[in-house]
């Protein structure tokens, strides 16, 4: 066994992928090593002291080893490391194992909507949006072992803005008593009813996002829930979010109220802090705002800057967010509620060593023009009114603020974007989160073309959670768990015995759970791994083999351009093999 790895050590699969091997017999009954599991860079493995001479499940070889074959086996596995990983016991080459934990982002297939799990190299866990249904909840239960005690703490849940396809998926997570998070963060805008000076409820859409004031020809939302105390004050006044005539609450504040009042058995809040993130709400450093714990001065190489929403304080310091109209404009006294709450999405720009990621929320063209204006510090940026030189100058300035190697596409591939902002981001890879059977036709054809046109390198990468899974979210074929569950459900009426009926209902529930997990949590997700110098993006093949389970796309540094660009998988594997050989020889 290699000296650098010892029983009990935790190691991680090497770049860009690695294999677990098992001992088998070939067609001539000779001992050989076969690939039993294809691992993605950064996959967790446990080094063991076991001697696996089997098929990876602990069963002895058939026929059993002869005395001569024991020596042959020792030669076969010489220098390899015995491991246990993902239900398989076998051997890995030491050069296929690493010590360093990676940055990980999983863009979960939540259907129509957004949802991502961010795990930092020091094991901080954040959920950035959760879609509308239960897909994120199911994925997290699968990932964290059904929320056993040791796996239930999240460092933050981030709701980028109050659209149902971003926040409603948090409900099951928040309602699960096994889960808690140190923080729930949002963009400060909470949908509500207005109230008159007499305290009467107002149902006009003009009050949907809170009180507004107009200053110098621009309307602003001034009634922001900036911290836990401000949110509590708003929620304590149920007239602001529960309709008097029906008693029905608005869904978003109802979700926040559920989180605010969720308690542990000891009476402490499971989500003790619910607050706003913005360019002035976070950990402030050097005139900029960061996700708490990820400012430049912190003892980590990972920085996460909050680049939106951009707050424009009033002269008395009151935090304000401007309203957006249907179309880009320097100022407006009107409000398109959808454009406004989407345009003020929480935007996060993550930098880990040499790698940069942008989480783009649901930005739109009015918001992008505003952000470009803020970044350039000059007159209002309207791309239609700029010549080529003017656009180039804006693009360069905006790129320093919002540029990224990988970007989560704004608004699921909507056509409501500006080419100038997209070209300023100039990502080598873009991830689009969209769903089946929705009326928006996301991602739009022209948007896909523009992402490719404005992306980096000769072959900019475009990933889509919807396209990486060829089946529907819930398939209905006869060989699926869904069909098996439906068949058992049809038999229930003929079962009188309570115990048999309960057992059958339990089996139906298991099959239905397995159906959803298989289609969505496994096959639709886009996985990103990075050591801060290079990146791998991958999704699982729907018809995998032991030798190839992942479709892998590496990003490596282009020495001429000085930026990460796509390197075809075989080229990346060859380059990595060359690097390993040079390292082994001391070169």
ZIDA-V57284 format. One record per residue. N is the residue number from 0. SS is DSSP state (A for helix, B for strand, O for the rest). PHI is phi in degrees with one decimal (NA if undefined). OMEGA is omega as a letter, one per 40 degrees, with the letter a starting at -180 (* if undefined). Layout:
N;SS;PHI;OMEGA
N;SS;PHI;OMEGA
//
This chain:
0;O;NA;a
1;O;-60.2;a
2;O;-64.6;a
3;O;-75.3;i
4;O;-122.3;a
5;O;-129.0;i
6;O;-52.0;a
7;O;94.6;i
8;O;-67.7;i
9;B;-97.2;i
10;B;-134.2;a
11;B;-128.9;a
12;B;-61.3;a
13;O;-79.1;a
14;O;-84.0;e
15;O;-82.5;i
16;B;-145.4;i
17;B;-147.0;a
18;B;-126.8;i
19;B;-94.6;a
20;B;-110.3;i
21;B;-125.7;i
22;B;-87.2;i
23;B;-136.5;i
24;B;-110.2;i
25;O;-84.1;a
26;O;-64.2;i
27;O;-98.0;i
28;O;69.0;i
29;O;-88.1;i
30;B;-68.6;i
31;B;-152.0;i
32;B;-99.6;i
33;B;-120.4;i
34;B;-74.6;a
35;B;-111.1;a
36;B;-154.7;i
37;B;-97.7;a
38;B;-105.7;i
39;B;-89.0;i
40;O;-45.3;i
41;O;92.8;i
42;O;-61.0;a
43;B;-72.0;i
44;B;-135.2;i
45;B;-113.6;i
46;B;-76.4;a
47;O;-121.2;i
48;O;-110.3;a
49;O;-78.7;i
50;O;-112.6;a
51;O;-87.6;i
52;O;-118.0;a
53;O;-125.8;a
54;O;-96.1;i
55;O;93.9;i
56;O;-117.6;i
57;O;93.7;i
58;O;-83.8;a
59;O;-69.3;i
60;O;-67.0;i
61;O;-126.9;e
62;O;-75.3;a
63;O;-61.4;i
64;O;-65.1;i
65;O;-86.0;i
66;A;-61.9;i
67;A;-66.1;a
68;A;-71.4;i
69;A;-59.8;i
70;A;-67.0;i
71;A;-62.9;i
72;A;-64.3;i
73;A;-59.8;i
74;A;-65.6;a
75;A;-65.8;a
76;O;-103.9;a
77;O;-56.5;i
78;O;82.2;a
79;B;-86.0;a
80;B;-109.1;i
81;B;-73.9;a
82;B;-138.1;i
83;B;-127.1;a
84;B;-153.4;i
85;O;49.8;i
86;O;80.6;a
87;B;-119.8;i
88;B;-107.2;a
89;B;-173.5;a
90;B;-128.5;i
91;B;-130.8;i
92;B;-69.4;a
93;A;-59.2;i
94;A;-71.8;i
95;A;-94.2;i
96;B;-123.7;i
97;B;-129.0;i
98;O;-89.5;a
99;O;-82.2;i
100;O;-80.1;a
101;O;-99.6;i
102;B;-72.3;a
103;B;-134.4;i
104;B;-130.7;i
105;B;-114.2;i
106;B;-84.9;a
107;O;-74.4;i
108;O;-77.1;a
109;O;-91.7;a
110;O;79.0;i
111;O;-69.4;a
112;O;136.8;i
113;O;-121.5;i
114;B;-174.0;a
115;B;-142.4;i
116;B;-106.2;i
117;B;-109.9;i
118;B;-122.4;a
119;O;-80.7;i
120;O;-59.5;i
121;O;-97.4;i
122;O;69.3;i
123;O;-83.5;a
124;B;-118.9;a
125;B;-131.6;i
126;B;-106.9;a
127;B;-105.7;a
128;B;66.9;a
129;B;-144.3;i
130;O;68.1;a
131;O;-109.8;a
132;O;-96.3;a
133;O;-103.8;a
134;A;-62.1;i
135;A;-64.5;i
136;A;-59.2;a
137;A;-65.2;i
138;A;-62.1;a
139;A;-66.7;i
140;A;-62.9;i
141;A;-66.8;a
142;A;-68.5;a
143;O;-109.8;i
144;A;52.8;i
145;A;58.6;i
146;A;60.2;i
147;O;-63.1;a
148;A;-53.4;a
149;A;-75.2;a
150;A;-125.8;a
151;O;-108.5;a
152;B;-94.8;i
153;B;-107.8;i
154;O;-79.5;i
155;B;-169.4;i
156;B;-111.4;a
157;B;-116.7;i
158;O;-99.7;a
159;O;-66.1;i
160;O;-170.1;a
161;O;-83.9;i
162;O;-109.0;a
163;A;-57.2;a
164;A;-78.3;i
165;A;-120.1;a
166;A;-108.6;a
167;O;-65.9;i
168;O;-65.5;i
169;A;-73.4;a
170;A;-59.4;a
171;A;-62.6;i
172;A;-64.8;a
173;A;-70.8;a
174;A;-75.8;i
175;O;-77.6;a
176;O;-64.3;i
177;O;-81.4;a
178;O;-107.8;i
179;B;-147.9;a
180;B;-137.2;a
181;O;-64.4;a
182;O;-142.9;i
183;B;-117.2;a
184;B;-114.3;a
185;B;-149.2;a
186;O;-94.1;i
187;O;88.8;a
188;O;-97.0;i
189;O;-121.8;i
190;O;-62.8;a
191;O;-163.6;i
192;O;-96.3;i
193;B;-78.0;i
194;B;-131.0;i
195;O;-78.9;i
196;O;-63.3;i
197;O;-89.1;i
198;O;89.1;i
199;O;-77.2;a
200;B;-78.5;i
201;B;-114.0;a
202;O;-104.7;a
203;O;-61.9;i
204;A;-66.2;i
205;A;-62.6;a
206;A;-101.7;a
207;O;-58.6;a
208;O;-107.2;i
209;O;106.8;a
210;O;-64.4;a
211;B;-127.8;i
212;B;-134.7;i
213;B;-112.1;i
214;B;-139.3;i
215;O;51.5;i
216;O;81.4;i
217;B;-125.5;i
218;B;-87.9;a
219;B;-132.2;i
220;B;-83.9;a
221;O;-115.7;a
222;O;-100.4;a
223;O;-92.6;i
224;O;-89.1;a
225;O;-76.6;a
226;O;-143.4;a
227;A;-61.6;a
228;A;-67.0;i
229;A;-65.7;i
230;A;-65.2;i
231;A;-60.8;i
232;A;-63.1;i
233;A;-67.7;a
234;A;-71.7;i
235;A;-66.6;i
236;O;-93.4;a
237;A;-64.9;i
238;A;-60.7;a
239;A;-81.4;a
240;O;-144.5;i
241;B;-114.6;a
242;O;-68.6;a
243;O;-61.5;a
244;O;-71.9;a
245;O;-118.8;a
246;O;78.1;a
247;O;-86.6;i
248;B;-84.9;i
249;O;-69.7;a
250;A;-66.9;a
251;A;-68.3;i
252;A;-62.2;i
253;A;-63.7;i
254;A;-63.0;i
255;A;-65.3;i
256;A;-66.4;i
257;A;-60.4;i
258;A;-66.6;a
259;A;-64.8;a
260;O;-102.1;i
261;O;-81.8;a
262;B;-121.6;i
263;O;-75.0;i
264;O;-61.3;i
265;O;-83.3;i
266;O;89.9;i
267;O;-82.1;a
268;B;-68.4;i
269;O;-75.6;i
270;O;-129.0;a
271;O;-72.9;a
272;O;-139.1;i
273;B;-122.6;a
274;B;-148.5;a
275;B;-87.5;i
276;O;-113.1;i
277;O;-163.6;i
278;O;-70.2;i
279;O;-127.2;i
280;O;-117.4;a
281;O;162.0;i
282;B;-90.2;a
283;B;-86.0;a
284;B;-157.0;i
285;O;59.7;i
286;O;81.0;i
287;B;-125.4;a
288;B;-115.3;a
289;B;-131.8;i
290;O;-58.1;a
291;O;-50.7;a
292;O;96.3;a
293;O;-127.3;i
294;O;-78.8;a
295;O;-56.6;a
296;O;-78.4;a
297;O;-74.0;a
298;O;-80.2;i
299;O;-152.2;i
300;O;-85.2;a
301;B;-102.9;i
302;B;-113.1;i
303;B;-128.5;a
304;B;-91.4;i
305;B;-92.1;a
306;B;-104.0;i
307;B;-169.1;e
308;O;-73.7;i
309;O;-90.8;i
310;O;-87.6;i
311;O;-116.9;a
312;O;-62.1;i
313;O;-72.8;a
314;O;-60.9;i
315;O;-92.1;i
316;O;91.5;i
317;O;-62.1;i
318;O;-69.2;a
319;O;-136.7;i
320;B;-121.3;a
321;B;-69.6;i
322;O;-85.5;i
323;O;-115.9;i
324;O;-90.6;a
325;O;-66.5;a
326;O;-122.4;i
327;O;-57.9;i
328;O;-159.6;i
329;O;-59.7;i
330;O;-146.4;i
331;O;-155.4;i
332;O;-102.6;i
333;O;-94.4;i
334;O;-145.6;i
335;O;-94.0;a
336;A;-62.4;i
337;A;-65.1;i
338;A;-64.1;a
339;A;-72.1;a
340;A;-69.9;i
341;A;-69.3;a
342;A;-64.7;i
343;O;-103.6;i
344;O;-59.3;i
345;O;-66.7;i
346;B;-110.0;a
347;B;-118.5;i
348;B;-116.6;a
349;B;-100.4;i
350;B;-122.2;i
351;B;-124.3;a
352;O;55.9;a
353;O;-99.2;a
354;B;-108.6;a
355;B;-129.9;i
356;B;-122.5;i
357;B;-124.6;i
358;B;-99.2;a
359;O;-95.0;i
360;O;54.1;i
361;O;-119.5;i
362;O;-58.0;i
363;O;-138.0;a
364;A;-64.0;i
365;A;-59.9;a
366;A;-68.1;a
367;A;-64.4;i
368;A;-63.1;i
369;A;-63.8;a
370;A;-64.3;i
371;A;-65.8;i
372;A;-64.1;i
373;A;-61.4;a
374;A;-68.9;a
375;A;-80.1;i
376;O;72.3;a
377;O;-119.3;i
378;O;-64.6;a
379;O;-56.1;a
380;O;-91.0;i
381;O;-118.9;a
382;A;-53.3;a
383;A;-67.2;a
384;A;-102.4;a
385;O;-111.5;i
386;O;-79.1;a
387;A;-61.3;i
388;A;-67.0;i
389;A;-65.3;i
390;A;-65.0;i
391;A;-62.7;a
392;A;-66.9;i
393;A;-63.9;a
394;A;-57.2;a
395;A;-65.7;i
396;A;-68.6;a
397;A;-66.2;a
398;A;-62.0;i
399;A;-66.2;a
400;A;-99.1;a
401;A;-125.1;a
402;O;-60.7;a
403;O;-156.7;i
404;O;-76.4;i
405;B;-131.0;a
406;B;-125.3;i
407;B;-81.9;a
408;O;-57.7;i
409;A;-72.9;i
410;A;55.7;i
411;A;61.9;a
412;A;85.6;i
413;O;-64.5;i
414;O;-84.9;a
415;O;-87.4;i
416;O;-148.2;i
417;O;-109.9;i
418;A;-62.9;a
419;A;-65.0;i
420;A;-66.3;a
421;A;-62.7;i
422;A;-70.9;i
423;A;-71.1;i
424;A;-64.6;i
425;O;48.0;a
426;O;-79.7;i
427;O;-77.2;i
428;B;-145.1;i
429;B;-126.1;i
430;B;-110.9;i
431;B;-109.8;i
432;O;-108.2;a
433;O;-148.8;a
434;O;-129.5;i
435;O;-82.0;i
436;O;52.2;i
437;O;-106.9;a
438;O;-86.7;a
439;O;-90.5;a
440;O;58.4;i
441;O;-80.7;e
442;O;-78.6;a
443;O;-71.7;a
444;A;-61.0;a
445;A;-68.9;i
446;A;-67.2;i
447;A;-60.0;i
448;A;-63.2;a
449;A;-67.4;i
450;A;-62.0;i
451;A;-65.6;a
452;A;-62.6;a
453;A;-97.1;i
454;O;-78.4;a
455;O;-95.1;i
456;O;86.5;a
457;O;-72.4;a
458;O;-131.8;i
459;O;-61.3;a
460;B;-92.6;i
461;B;-127.0;i
462;B;-108.4;i
463;B;-140.0;i
464;O;-61.0;a
465;O;-68.4;a
466;O;-84.7;i
467;O;-76.3;i
468;O;-122.9;a
469;O;-80.0;i
470;O;-83.0;i
471;O;-68.1;i
472;O;-53.1;a
473;O;-127.2;a
474;O;-72.2;a
475;O;-136.3;i
476;O;-92.7;a
477;O;-66.7;a
478;O;-95.0;a
479;O;-97.7;i
480;A;-55.9;i
481;A;-58.6;a
482;A;-65.2;i
483;A;-61.5;i
484;A;-65.7;i
485;A;-62.8;i
486;A;-63.8;i
487;A;-66.3;i
488;A;-65.0;i
489;A;-67.8;i
490;A;-87.2;a
491;A;-60.3;a
492;A;-63.0;a
493;A;-90.9;a
494;O;-101.4;a
495;O;-94.6;a
496;O;-66.1;a
497;A;-58.9;a
498;A;-67.3;i
499;A;-64.4;i
500;A;-64.9;i
501;A;-63.2;i
502;A;-64.4;a
503;A;-68.2;i
504;A;-63.7;i
505;A;-64.5;i
506;A;-67.3;i
507;A;-61.4;a
508;A;-62.5;i
509;A;-64.0;a
510;A;-64.5;i
511;A;-65.1;i
512;A;-65.1;a
513;A;-65.0;i
514;A;-61.5;a
515;A;-68.6;a
516;A;-63.4;a
517;A;-63.8;a
518;A;-70.0;a
519;A;-103.2;a
520;A;-72.0;a
521;A;-97.5;a
522;O;-91.5;a
523;O;-91.5;a
524;O;-73.7;i
525;B;-103.8;a
526;B;-103.7;i
527;B;-118.6;i
528;B;-130.3;a
529;B;-154.8;i
530;O;-98.3;a
531;O;88.2;i
532;O;-123.0;i
533;O;-143.7;a
534;B;-136.9;i
535;B;-121.5;i
536;B;-115.7;a
537;B;-156.0;i
538;B;-137.9;a
539;B;-81.0;i
540;O;-70.8;a
541;O;-78.2;i
542;O;-127.0;a
543;O;-80.1;i
544;O;-126.3;i
545;O;-64.3;a
546;O;-90.2;i
547;O;-148.2;a
548;O;-109.7;a
549;B;-115.3;i
550;B;-95.5;a
551;B;-117.4;i
552;B;-133.5;a
553;B;-85.8;i
554;B;-117.8;i
555;B;-129.8;a
556;B;-71.3;i
557;B;-88.1;a
558;O;-61.0;a
559;O;-71.6;a
560;O;-84.9;a
561;O;72.8;a
562;B;-140.3;i
563;B;-70.3;i
564;B;-140.4;a
565;B;-68.9;i
566;B;-122.2;a
567;O;-54.8;a
568;A;-53.8;a
569;A;-64.5;i
570;A;-65.8;i
571;A;-63.9;i
572;A;-65.0;i
573;A;-65.8;i
574;A;-64.9;i
575;A;-67.3;i
576;A;-60.8;i
577;A;-66.8;i
578;A;-63.4;a
579;A;-64.2;a
580;A;-63.8;i
581;A;-65.8;i
582;A;-65.4;a
583;A;-66.3;a
584;O;-89.9;i
585;O;81.4;a
586;O;-83.4;*
//
